[in-house]
Amino acid sequence: MHTLDTIKARRSIRKFENTPVEKEDIDTILDSGRWAPSGLNNQPWRYIVIQNKETIKNLSTCTHYSEIVEGAPLLIVVYLYHEVLYNYVKDIQSIGASIENMLLACHELGLGAVWLGEILNQAESVNAILETPESFELMAVVAIGHPAEKSTSERKEINELVYSEKFSNRWIEEKRDEEY
């Protein structure tokens, strides 16, 4: 699949089949995440892969989206590793890029995934369950599995989001009929 097609086709999937994700696919997802850009190439992300049903159930109690977490056969918990901190904002942005790489890899592999952030409100509980050191700051949980639903969404028009040169000038998008 062409990268631009993958970007436009990827959607958040919140319901999964009760089928495990293959180890090879997990390795591909993690490898995609580690190739994200980072300041000074510090690679500030650390991941904890969760497949154990009891651990998944325990983590599901840490979020309002418990049915999403509990229904996923695979969770990747994403942390900022403070021991390699370069610039806090840039490092968080790098972690966002890492998560996006993993989401795109999931889509390319035919898997569904959703980036969960609300669970950050219960970071202390998550850290206690996973026994993480203080140098790990919870950034997100990505729920992954074989999709049991098809999801759609719309995007705002570019001219609603972008300005040209100054805030007072709306961007005018060229209409293109050709494919990428």
JORASUL-V543188 format. One record per helix or strand. SS is the DSSP state (helix for helix, strand for strand). FROM is the first residue (numbers start at 1). LEN is the number of residues. If there is no record, write none. Layout:
# JORASUL-V543188
ss=SS from=FROM len=LEN
ss=SS from=FROM len=LEN
This chain:
# JORASUL-V543188
ss=helix from=3 len=7
ss=strand from=12 len=1
ss=strand from=16 len=1
ss=helix from=23 len=12
ss=helix from=39 len=3
ss=strand from=45 len=6
ss=helix from=53 len=8
ss=helix from=66 len=6
ss=strand from=74 len=8
ss=helix from=82 len=3
ss=helix from=88 len=21
ss=strand from=112 len=5
ss=helix from=118 len=13
ss=strand from=136 len=10
ss=strand from=147 len=1
ss=helix from=158 len=3
ss=strand from=163 len=1
ss=strand from=170 len=1
